[in-house]
Structure formats: C-alpha cells, structure tokens
Amino acid sequence: MPSVTTASLMQMKQRGEKIAVLTSYDASFTARLEEAGVEVILVGDSLGMVIQGQESTLPVGVEEMIYHTRCVARARRNALLITDMPFMSYSSPRQALATAGRLMKEGRAQMVKLEGGTIQLETVRQLTGNGIPVCAHLGLLPQSVHRLGGYRVQGRDEETARIMREDALALEVAGAQMLVLECVPAVLAGEISRSVSIPVIGIGAGPDCDGQVLVLYDMLDITPGPLPRFNRNFLEHTCSVTAAIATYVKAVKGGTFPAEEHCYQ
C-alpha cells in the first residue's frame, strides 16, 4: 500500500471508497494495523481511559501524547498518523501552535485533531497557515463531557443539527482537511458528509460517512465495562487480533459496518 496522505484521502472520498481508521497507542498494535491496511491511525487521548484507567480523557497531558505518538510513529509505514491535542493544550491559537508543533516535531505526528466548532476557527486558521494539517471533531466532544452532562448523542434537535452543519462548513473553509463526527444521528452525519469536500470519519455516526473509526481496545473487547452501542466486537468470531483488525477493515470497506444496530436516529 502506498503512503496515505491528505490528498489521497480526498481522492478516496471522491471515488466513494471508504476509509478505515483505528486508534493505536504503541508500536506492536501499529504494526498489526499496518498489516491489515488501515489507512489512518489515530493516537487518541482515549488512551487516558483504555490504557491509564482514567474516568475520562481530561487528565491526559501533552507529554503523554508525544510519548505514545512517538511509539506509534516508529512502527508506522504507510498509514497517515493523527494525534489528538489533549484537553486545555489549545485554549488559544498561540498555545495550539506550540502544542501542535511539539506533537509533530517530537512525536512525528502528521496531523493533529482538535475538538469544537466555531470557537476553533481562528485556531484552525493559525495551524493550517503554519503548515500543520488539522482534523476537526464535532458531535459528542469527550473533552467537554462535563459541560454536556455525559456521553450523549448530539444533534437530535433541529437547532443543534443546524449549528453542526454550519460548523462543519466553517471548519472546512478555515482549512481543516478532515472531520470526525461522534455520536451523531445517521441522517445528519450523512448530510454533513455530502455537504463538505473533506473526508468525514464517523464513530457512532452511521454508514454514510466517508470512513469509520473505533477505539482499538473497544473493538477487540479489551476495554472493561459496558461499551457504546456503536461498537462491535471484531475479535469474537476471529482467531487472532490480526484477523479481527482485518475483518474490521473489510467490514468498513464493504459497507457492512456500521449496521443499523450501531447507529443513532
């Protein structure tokens, strides 16, 4: 597989070819993702919950994200490597530029991801203006879990759906080259995916996004406790971790995941 770039992901969207994305936090799992043909690897701040045992992503710091990104980068060969900017590390455009610069220079990330809509437009312009690719994130924002009152589906009423549509378009204009939609009604996610020219990656956002992402530990059924309805245990009917990841890629590419039971209305 040739190296994946933001340009090749745009071409995949234009061709209608689904994009397979998974999280990874270390070299060993990254090697398995590469073998399976995952196009995008996300070093998510979800590591705070699935690796560190935290109750949320909020305690994760920049140094930890740099460390795990560097581990993943050592095993990355072809997939595009995206890293989350952790909570309170991009509260101003100036701070965001410093954080993103470290994630790319020290961690060897190829793109950074940040949460939020209109409030992040100046930051997105600052980052992209300095040559830093940005993936935006709308819908359920894990770093805002306390403000949202929990992990709840977003965009079910017309007003919040309207704001999300407008935010997606504004983020693209500001320079974002990818968008993640989390816990969004499937119909709304499909509308947003068709309204923007950049790839839209869904997690609990239905089958009409340009690609899908899951937390690796969730789809391997490693994470303790109940998992969200948008998750599927891909290890259940396979003989190995490698086979489970390959099954996930095939399901995303073939459009069989997510199925109706993984979606919100």
C-alpha positions as CSV (number, residue, x, y, z in Angstrom):
1,M,0.0,0.0,0.0
2,P,1.4,3.4,-0.9
3,S,1.8,6.0,1.8
4,V,-1.5,7.6,2.7
5,T,-1.7,11.4,2.5
6,T,-4.4,14.0,3.0
7,A,-4.5,14.2,-0.8
8,S,-5.1,10.5,-1.3
9,L,-7.8,10.5,1.4
10,M,-9.6,13.3,-0.6
11,Q,-9.3,11.1,-3.7
12,M,-10.9,8.2,-1.8
13,K,-13.8,10.4,-0.8
14,Q,-14.3,11.5,-4.4
15,R,-14.3,7.8,-5.5
16,G,-16.7,6.8,-2.8
17,E,-14.1,4.5,-1.3
18,K,-14.5,4.0,2.5
19,I,-11.6,5.0,4.8
20,A,-10.7,2.6,7.7
21,V,-9.4,4.3,10.8
22,L,-8.4,2.9,14.2
23,T,-6.7,4.2,17.3
24,S,-3.3,2.9,18.4
25,Y,-1.0,3.8,21.2
26,D,2.1,1.6,20.7
27,A,4.4,0.0,18.2
28,S,3.1,-3.6,18.3
29,F,-0.5,-2.8,17.6
30,T,0.5,-0.3,15.0
31,A,2.4,-3.0,13.1
32,R,-0.8,-5.1,13.1
33,L,-2.9,-2.1,11.8
34,E,-0.4,-1.6,9.0
35,E,-0.6,-5.3,8.0
36,A,-4.4,-5.1,7.8
37,G,-4.3,-2.0,5.5
38,V,-5.7,0.6,7.9
39,E,-5.4,3.9,6.2
40,V,-5.4,6.3,9.2
41,I,-4.0,5.7,12.7
42,L,-5.3,8.0,15.5
43,V,-3.3,8.3,18.7
44,G,-6.3,9.2,20.7
45,D,-6.5,10.8,24.1
46,S,-8.8,7.9,24.7
47,L,-5.5,6.3,26.0
48,G,-6.3,8.0,29.2
49,M,-9.3,5.7,29.7
50,V,-8.2,2.4,28.0
51,I,-4.5,2.4,29.0
52,Q,-4.3,4.6,32.1
53,G,-7.6,3.7,33.6
54,Q,-8.8,7.3,33.9
55,E,-12.6,8.1,34.1
56,S,-12.3,10.5,31.1
57,T,-9.8,11.8,28.6
58,L,-9.3,15.1,30.6
59,P,-6.2,14.1,32.7
60,V,-4.1,13.2,29.6
61,G,-1.2,15.7,29.0
62,V,0.9,16.8,26.1
63,E,4.0,14.8,27.2
64,E,1.9,11.6,27.3
65,M,0.6,12.2,23.8
66,I,4.1,12.9,22.5
67,Y,5.3,9.7,24.1
68,H,2.6,7.5,22.6
69,T,2.7,9.2,19.2
70,R,6.5,8.5,19.0
71,C,5.9,4.9,19.9
72,V,3.3,4.6,17.1
73,A,5.5,6.5,14.6
74,R,8.3,4.0,15.0
75,A,6.1,1.2,13.6
76,R,4.1,3.3,11.1
77,R,4.9,2.6,7.5
78,N,2.0,3.8,5.2
79,A,-0.9,4.9,7.3
80,L,-1.5,8.6,8.0
81,L,-0.7,9.4,11.6
82,I,-3.1,11.7,13.5
83,T,-2.7,12.7,17.1
84,D,-5.2,14.2,19.5
85,M,-4.4,17.6,21.1
86,P,-5.2,17.0,24.8
87,F,-7.6,19.0,27.0
88,M,-6.5,22.6,27.6
89,S,-3.5,22.3,25.3
90,Y,-5.1,24.5,22.6
91,S,-7.1,27.1,24.6
92,S,-5.7,29.9,22.4
93,P,-4.3,29.9,18.8
94,R,-0.8,30.6,20.1
95,Q,-0.9,27.7,22.6
96,A,-2.3,25.4,19.9
97,L,0.5,26.3,17.6
98,A,3.1,25.4,20.3
99,T,1.3,22.2,21.2
100,A,0.9,21.0,17.6
101,G,4.4,21.9,16.8
102,R,5.7,19.6,19.6
103,L,3.3,16.8,18.5
104,M,4.7,16.9,15.0
105,K,8.4,17.6,15.8
106,E,8.8,15.4,18.8
107,G,6.1,12.9,18.3
108,R,6.3,12.7,14.5
109,A,2.5,13.2,14.0
110,Q,1.4,14.1,10.5
111,M,-1.9,15.7,11.5
112,V,-3.4,17.0,14.8
113,K,-7.0,16.7,15.9
114,L,-9.0,19.2,18.0
115,E,-12.5,19.3,19.3
116,G,-15.0,22.1,18.7
117,G,-16.8,24.2,16.1
118,T,-16.9,27.9,15.6
119,I,-14.8,28.6,18.7
120,Q,-11.9,26.8,17.0
121,L,-11.9,28.6,13.6
122,E,-9.1,31.0,14.4
123,T,-7.0,28.2,15.8
124,V,-7.6,26.1,12.7
125,R,-6.5,29.0,10.5
126,Q,-3.4,29.6,12.7
127,L,-2.4,25.9,12.5
128,T,-3.0,25.4,8.8
129,G,-1.4,28.7,8.0
130,N,1.7,27.4,9.6
131,G,1.7,24.1,7.6
132,I,0.0,21.9,10.2
133,P,-2.8,19.7,8.9
134,V,-5.9,19.7,11.1
135,C,-8.6,17.2,11.7
136,A,-11.7,18.7,13.3
137,H,-14.1,16.9,15.7
138,L,-17.8,17.7,16.1
139,G,-20.8,16.0,17.8
140,L,-20.0,14.4,21.1
141,L,-16.8,16.1,22.4
142,P,-15.2,13.9,25.0
143,Q,-13.2,16.8,26.4
144,S,-16.4,18.6,27.1
145,V,-18.1,15.7,28.8
146,H,-18.8,17.6,32.0
147,R,-20.4,20.5,30.1
148,L,-22.5,18.1,28.0
149,G,-23.7,16.3,31.1
150,G,-22.3,12.9,30.0
151,Y,-21.7,10.9,26.9
152,R,-24.8,11.8,25.0
153,V,-25.9,11.8,21.3
154,Q,-25.6,15.3,19.8
155,G,-27.6,16.9,17.0
156,R,-31.0,15.3,17.6
157,D,-32.9,18.6,17.7
158,E,-33.0,20.9,14.7
159,E,-31.2,23.8,16.3
160,T,-28.1,21.8,17.3
161,A,-28.2,20.0,14.0
162,R,-28.2,23.3,12.1
163,I,-25.2,24.6,14.2
164,M,-23.3,21.4,13.5
165,R,-23.9,21.7,9.7
166,E,-22.7,25.3,9.8
167,D,-19.7,24.4,11.9
168,A,-18.6,21.7,9.5
169,L,-18.7,24.0,6.6
170,A,-16.9,26.8,8.5
171,L,-14.2,24.4,9.7
172,E,-13.5,23.3,6.1
173,V,-13.3,26.9,4.9
174,A,-10.9,27.6,7.8
175,G,-8.6,24.9,6.5
176,A,-9.5,21.6,8.3
177,Q,-8.6,18.7,6.0
178,M,-10.6,16.0,7.8
179,L,-13.6,15.9,10.2
180,V,-14.6,13.4,12.8
181,L,-18.3,13.1,13.8
182,E,-19.0,11.3,17.0
183,C,-22.4,10.1,18.3
184,V,-24.5,11.9,15.7
185,P,-27.8,10.8,14.2
186,A,-27.0,8.8,11.0
187,V,-29.2,11.1,8.8
188,L,-27.5,14.3,10.0
189,A,-24.0,12.7,9.6
190,G,-24.8,11.8,6.0
191,E,-26.0,15.3,5.2
192,I,-22.8,16.8,6.6
193,S,-20.6,14.2,4.8
194,R,-22.2,15.2,1.5
195,S,-22.0,19.0,2.2
196,V,-18.3,19.2,2.7
197,S,-15.5,18.2,0.3
198,I,-13.1,16.9,3.1
199,P,-13.3,13.3,4.3
200,V,-15.7,12.8,7.2
201,I,-15.0,9.9,9.6
202,G,-17.8,8.6,11.8
203,I,-17.8,7.0,15.2
204,G,-21.4,6.3,16.1
205,A,-22.5,8.5,13.1
206,G,-23.9,5.9,10.7
207,P,-22.8,4.4,7.4
208,D,-22.9,7.4,5.2
209,C,-19.7,9.0,6.4
210,D,-16.6,8.6,4.2
211,G,-15.0,6.3,6.8
212,Q,-15.2,4.9,10.2
213,V,-13.1,4.9,13.4
214,L,-13.2,2.9,16.6
215,V,-11.1,2.7,19.7
216,L,-8.9,-0.3,19.1
217,Y,-9.3,-1.7,22.7
218,D,-13.1,-1.4,22.3
219,M,-13.4,-3.3,19.0
220,L,-11.1,-6.1,20.5
221,D,-13.3,-6.2,23.6
222,I,-10.4,-5.5,25.8
223,T,-11.9,-2.3,27.5
224,P,-13.5,-3.2,30.8
225,G,-17.2,-2.4,31.5
226,P,-20.1,-1.6,29.1
227,L,-19.2,-0.3,25.7
228,P,-21.2,2.1,23.5
229,R,-23.8,0.8,21.1
230,F,-21.7,1.9,18.1
231,N,-19.0,-0.6,19.0
232,R,-18.7,-4.1,17.6
233,N,-16.6,-6.9,19.0
234,F,-14.5,-7.9,15.9
235,L,-12.4,-10.4,17.9
236,E,-15.5,-12.5,18.8
237,H,-15.6,-14.6,15.6
238,T,-12.0,-14.4,14.6
239,C,-8.9,-16.4,15.6
240,S,-6.5,-13.6,16.3
241,V,-6.0,-9.8,16.8
242,T,-4.6,-9.6,13.3
243,A,-7.7,-11.3,11.9
244,A,-10.0,-9.1,13.9
245,I,-8.4,-5.9,12.6
246,A,-8.5,-7.3,9.0
247,T,-12.2,-8.1,9.5
248,Y,-12.8,-4.6,10.6
249,V,-11.1,-3.1,7.6
250,K,-13.1,-5.4,5.3
251,A,-16.4,-4.5,7.0
252,V,-15.7,-0.8,6.7
253,K,-14.6,-1.1,3.1
254,G,-17.6,-3.3,2.2
255,G,-20.2,-1.1,4.0
256,T,-21.3,-3.8,6.4
257,F,-20.1,-1.8,9.4
258,P,-21.7,0.1,10.9
259,A,-25.0,-1.8,10.7
260,E,-28.3,-0.4,11.8
261,E,-27.8,-1.6,15.4
262,H,-24.7,0.6,15.7
263,C,-26.4,3.8,14.6
264,Y,-28.4,6.6,16.3
265,Q,-31.6,8.1,15.0
